[in-house]
Amino acid sequence: MSDVPNFSTDKRFANPGQVTSVYVLLFIAAIVVFFLIRFYGEGLTIRPAAGAVTAVSAKAATTSDASHLLPQVLVALITIITTARILGAICLRLGQPRVIGEVCAGIALGPSLLGRVAPDVMVSLFPSSVSPVLGILAQIGVILYMFLIGLELNSGLLKSKAHVTVAISHASIVAPFLLGSFLALFVFEKYAPAGVSFTSFAMFLGVAMSITAFPILARILTDLQLNQTELGVIALSCAAADDVTAWCLLAFVVGVTQADLYGAILTIVLTGAYIGLMFGVSRPLLNRLLPDSKESELPVGVTAWVLIAVLASALITEAIGIHAIFGAFLLGAVIPHDSLLARSFRNKLEDVVSILLLPAFFAYTGTRTQIGLLSEWPDWWFCLLIIIVATVGKFGGTFVAAKFTGLDSRTSASLGILMNTRGLMELIVLNIGLDLGVISPTLFAMMVLMALATTVATTPILRRLLPTTSSASATV
C-alpha cells in the first residue's frame, strides 16, 4: 500500500455568503472585461495568410479507386491501431497516460512526420478516398465517447462539495477564458481565417483555453492513487462541473458563429429548452423505467433502444445548431452513473470506442495537424505564448479560487496542475473550431501542441509536488 499524502483544508473556510458575492462580482467583471476586449478587437483586420501546405500530395487525388476502398480502410485502421498501441504502451512506461501516445500516433501518421519523411507511404496508407471514411468513424467514435463521459458524471459528487466545486471550477474557466480572449488581440490579424469575426474568434480561443479533460484527469488520479483523497474528490468534482460549463459555452460560441444574432439567440433558447426537457422529463422517466441495479444484465432489446436514443439526441442537438456531441453527452448525463444501464454500457462500449474508434479520431486529427506550417520563429514564439497563457490562466484561476474557499496551498497548487490537463477533450473542441472555420490550420497546430504540452506536464509536476505518491502499475 502506497503512502498517500493526507490533504487538509484551512479551518478558516470562506463564508458561503462571501463566496456567492465574490462569485457574482467575478462574472460581472468577466463580462465587462470581455466586452472591452471585443471593443478593441473588432477594429482589427486579418492579414492575408500564405497558402497552407495540403495534408497530402496531389497524387492522393488519383490514387484511390472506389472498388478498393474497403481494403484501404482496413489497412489504414490496422496501421492506426498498431501505431497507437505501441506509442501508448511507451507512454505508459514513461508514466504518462496512454492517450498521449495515441495522439502522438495520429500526428506521426499525418503530414507533420510521415508526410515529410515518406510522403508516398502516407499517400499509400491514407489515400484521399479513405479520409472521409476515417472522418465519419471519428465522428461516431467521439459521439459514443461523449455519451460514455456523460455516464461517468456523478451528480452526487458535484453536490457533496457544491460551494467549493462551483467556485473553483468556474474561476478555472473565467481566468483562462479572459486571458484567451485577450490573447486573441495579438493573434487575430495573423492567424485568424478570412471571414471570421473577432468576437467569434476571441470567444472560441477563450473556450479552448478553458477546457479540462475529465477522463484523463480521472486516470491520472487513479494511477497516482489519489482518487479517494480529498484532492481527488475535489478535482473530479471541479473537472465535471468545468466540462459541463465549458460545453455550454462552446454551444453558445457555435450558435454565434453559425448564425446571426437572432439565430444565435434562438439556438440558445432551444438548447436551454432541450436541456430542461432532458433533466426535467427524461431523467425522472428513466429513473422509473431503468432496470433494477441489482440485476446482473440488461434485458434483451434495451441496448438497441439506448443506442437509438443516443443517435437521436445527437441528431436533435445538431439540428438545433450546436454539435451532435452535446446531445450524446446530455443523454449520458441524465442516466444515473451507478445504474445497471450505465455500468453495462461502459463495459460494452469502452473497448470498442477506446481501441478502434478514438484512434481513428486521433489519426483524423493528425491529418489536419500540420506542424510544418509553423515555419518561422515568430510562429514558435506564439505557440509558446499560447502554452504559457493557457497554463497561467488555468492554474492561476484554480489556485486563487481554491485558496479563497479554504484549501491549503499544496492542495490548491495540486488542483491547479490537475485542472490544466486537456488531452482528448481539447482535441474535440479544436476540431469543431477548424470545421467551423473559426481557427486556421496554423493556429490549430499550435493549439494541438498546447493540449499535448499541458497534459504531458501534469503527471511529472504532480509527482514533484507530492513526492510521497507512487504510481500504480499499468498494464498494456
N, C-alpha and C positions, 0 to 999 in steps of 0.2 A: 504493500500500500504506500503510495507516494505521500510525501509530506506536503499537503496542500495548505497554502497560507490562509490564515483566518482574517478575512476582511472585516473592517469595522467602520462605523459611521460616527461622526461627531455627535455629541449629545445635544448640541445646540441646533436642532433642526429648525429650518425656516418655518415661520408661521404660515399655515395654508393661505391665510388672507394676504400675507406678503407675497407669497408665490403667485397668487392669482393677479394681484396688482401689477407685479413686475411682468408677468406673462402678457397681460393686456397692453402694457406700455411697450413691450418688446415688439409686438405685432404692429402697433400703430407706428412706431419708429421705423420698422422694416418697410412698411408701405410708403411712408414719406421718403425714405432714402431711395427706394426703387424708382419712384416717380421722378426724383431729382436726376437719377442716373438716366432714366428714359428721356427726360427733357434735353439733356446734353447729347445723348446718343442718337436721337432722331435727326440731328443735323449732320451726322457723318455719312460719307458716301463710300461705296465699295470700290476698291481698286480692281481693275481687270486682272484676273488671275491667269497665270500661264497655263496652257493646256495640260491637263493631268495625263500622266502615263497610264495607258489602259492596263487592266489586270492581266490580260493575255495577249499574245501576239496576234497579228492579223490572220495567221494561218488557222487559228482556232475556229474562225467562222466557217471554214470549208472542210474542217477535219471530220466532223461528225455526220453520220448517216443515221436517220431515224430508225432504220431496221436494226442497228447495233446499239440502240440506246440502253436497253436493259443490261447487257454485259458491261457497258461502260459505267453505268450507275453502280453495278455490283463491284466492279474493280475500284471505283472511287471510294465506295463505302469501306471496302476491305482495307484500303490504304489509310483512310482517315482513322478508322477504329484502331488499327495496329499501331499507327504512329501515336495516337492519343494515349493508348495503354502504356506504351514504352516510356513516353515522356512523363506521363502521370506517375508511373512507378518510380522514376528517377526523382521526381519532386517529393514523393512520399519519403524516400530515403534521405532527402535533404531536409526533411522536417517541414515541408510546405504542403498545402492542400493539393490533392490530385488535379483539381480544376485548373491550377496554374499551368501544369504540364499540358493539359488538354487545350487550353487557349494558345499556348506556345506552339502546339502541334498544328493548329489551324493557321497560325501566322506563317509557320515554317513551310507549309504546303502551298502557300499563296505567292503572289508576286514579290513579297518582301525578301524571301530567301530562295525557294526552289525556282521561282520565275527568273531570278537573276543568275543563279548558278547553272541551272539546266532548264531553260525555257521550253525546249522541245519535249522534255519529260513531263513538265507541268501541263503542256497542251495535250499530251497523250493521255495523262491521267484524268485531267479535268477539261475535256473539250467544251466548247460553248454550249452544246445541247444539254450537258449534264448540269450546268449551273442552275437553270430554272427548277430542275427536279430537286437538287440539293436545297434550293431556296424554299420549296414547298415543304420538304421534310423538316427543314429547320423551323419553319413557322409552326408546323404541327407539334414539333418537339417542345417549342417554347410555350405553346398554349397548354399542353399537358403538364409541363414543368410548373407553370404558374398555378395550375389547378392544385398540384401537389403542395406548393408553397402555401396556398390558401388553407389546405387541410392541416398544415402544421401550425397555423395561427391559433394560439391559445388565449382566448378572451379572458379566462380566469387569471392567467399570468399577468395580463395587462391590468386587470383590476386590483391585483394584490398590492401593487406599489404604484397606484394610479398617479398621485400628485408628483412623485419623483419621476416616473416614466414619462408623463406628458411634457413636463417642463424640460427635461433633459433632451428628449427626442426632438422636440420642436425647436429648441435652441440649436441643436446639432443640424437642423435643416436651415433655419433662418440665417445663421452666420455664413455657411458656405454659399447659400443662395445669393446673398447680398454681395459677397466677395466675387462670386462667379459673374454676377450681373455687372459689377464694377470692372472686372477684367475684360468684359465684352467691349468696353470703351476703347481698349487698346488693341484688340484683335479683330474687331468687326471689319474695318476697312481692308485689311489684308487677307483674312481667312474666311469671311462670310461668303456664301454663294450668291451669285447675282439674283436679284429679285426678292430676297428675303428682307423683311423689315427688321429694324434694330430691336423693336420690342420683342418679337418672336425669338430672335437670336439670343438676346440677353436673358430672357426667361428660360429658354432651353438650356443655355450654358449654366444658369443658376441651378436648375433642377438636376442636371448631370453632375454637378459638384456635390449635390446633397444626398446622393444615393448611398445606402449601406446594404451590403449583401447579407441578408438574414441567414440563408442556409450555410454559407461559408463560415460566417461568424459562429454559428452553432457547431459546425465541425471542428473549428479551432478550439472552442471551449471544451468540447468533449476530448479532443486529443491531449489537451493540457490538464485534463481532469479538474476543470473549473466550473463545469456546468451546474453543479449543485451548491456552489458557493454563493454568497451574496452578490459578488461581482457578476457571476454567470447569470443569475436570475434577473438582475437589473439590466445587464447587457442584452439578453434575449428579449426582455420586455421593451426596451428602448428601440431595438432594431425592428421589432414587429410593428410598433407604432410609427417608427420612422418610415418603413416601407409603405404602409397604408397611406400616410400623408403624402409621401413623395409620388406615389402612383396617382393620387388625386390631383396633385399639382401638375403632373405630366399630362393627365387627361385634359386639364384646363388649357395647357400650352398647346396641345394638339388641336383643341377646339378653336383657339385663337388663330393658329397657323392655317388651318384648313378652311376657315370661313371668315365672313365679315363679322362685324361686331354683333349684329343680330343673330347670325348663325352661331357664333361662339356662346352667346347668352342662352340660345335655345339648346345647344349641346350641354351646357352646364345644368340647365333645368331638367332636361331629360335624364342626364346622368344621375342627378340627385334623386329624381323620381324612381329610377331603376334601383338605386342603392336602397332607398326606403322600401320599395316593394320586396326586394330580396331579404332584407333583415326584418321587415315588419310582417310579411306574409309567408314567404318561402321558408324562413328559418323555423318559425313555430310549427308550420305544417310538416317539415322534415323531422322535427323532434317527435312528432306523433307517429309518423309513418315509418321511421327508421327501425330496422330490426333490433331486437334486444342485444345490447353489447355483450351479454353473456353467451350468445350463440357462437359457435365455432366458425361458421362460414356464411356468406351471403346467400340468400335464396336465389334460385335459378331465375335469370332474366333481369335482376336488379343491375348487374354490371352494364348490360347493354343500355338500359334506360338512363343510367347516370352518365355514360359517355355521350349519349344523345343530348342530355341536358347540358353537359359541358360545351359541346359544339354549338348548341342553340344559344346559350348565354354569350359565347364568344361572338356569334353572328349578330346578336342584338346590339352589343356594345360597338361592334364595327359599324352597324347601320346607324347608330346614334351619332357617330362621328368621332369616337375615340379609337381605341385599338382593341382587337379581339382578345388580347391577353388579359385585359381588365375584366372581361366577362368570365373568363375561366378562373381567374384569381378570386373574383367575387363569389362564384358558386362554391369554390373550395372553402372560403372564409365562413360561409353560413352553415356549413356542415360541422357539427361538433367534432373537435380534433381527436377526442378519445373514443369516438363511436366505432362500432364494428365496421361501418362503411368506410370511415377514414383509414382505419388500420388495414383493411382489406385492399383498398386501392393503393395505399403506399406500397404494400407488398407486391401487388400485381403490376404496377406501372414503373416503379422506381428503377429497376434494372434496365427495362426497355428504353426508358427515357434517358437515363444517365449514360448507358453504354452505347446505344445506337443513335438516338435522335439528337442529343445535345452535342456530341462530337461533329455531327453534320452541321449544326448551327455554328460551332467554332470554325469549321472549315469554310462555311459560307461567309462568316465574319472575316476570316483570314484572306479570302479572295478580294475583299473590299478594303483591306488594310494595306496601304502602300507606304511603307516606311521610307522608301526611296524618294517620296515627294518632299521629305524633309532634307532638301539638298543643300541648304546653306546654313551657316552657323546661326543667323538670327532665328531660323525655324527651330533649331535645337534649344536655343535660349528661351524661346516662347514655350516650348514643350516643358522645359524645366520649371518655368514660371507657373505653368498650369498645375504641375505636380505640387509645387510649394503652396500655391493658393488653395488647392483642394485639401491638402493636409492641414494647413493652418486653420482654415475655416471649420473643418470637421472636428479636429482635435480641440481647437480653442473654444468653439461653441459648446462642445460637450463638457470640457473640463470646467469652464466657468459656471455652467448651469449645475453640474454635479456638486461643485463646492458650495454653491448657493443653497442647494437643497439639503446640505448637511453631510455629504460624503467626505471621507478623509482624502488627503492629497494623493496617496498611492492608488486608491480605488478610482478616484476621478481621472488620474492620468491613464490608468489601465483601460478605463471605459472609453476615454478619448481615442486611444490607439485601436481598440476593437471596433469602434464606430467608423473608423477610417477604412475599414475593409470594404471593397467594392465588388471586384470579381464579376461573376456572370450577370448580376442584375444591371451593372453599369453597361455591359455589352448589349444587353437587350434595349436599354434606353438609347444608346448611341446608334444602333441600327434603325430604330424608329426615327431618330433625327435625320439620319442620312437618307432614309426613304422619303421623308417629308421635304427634303431639300433645305433643311434649316442649317445644317453644317456642311462644310466642304469635305472632300476626301482627305485633304491635308490635315484639317482640324480633327477629323475622325481618327486618323492615325495617331495624332498627338494624344487624344483622349483615351484611346485604347492602351497606349503606353502608360498613361497616368493610372488607369484601372489596374494594370499589371503591377506597377511600382508600389502603389499604396497597399495592395493585397499581399504582395511578397514581403513587404516590410513588417507586417503585423506580427507574425509569429516570433521572429528573432528579437524584435524590440520588446515584445511582451515577456519573453524569456529573460532578457537582460533586466527588465524592471522587476520581475518576480522570479528571482533566481532559485527559489525553493520548489518551483513547479517542475514536474517532469512529464515528458510526453508519453502518452500511451502508445504502445506499439501498434503499427498499422500494417495490414496485410494487403498485398497486391491483388 
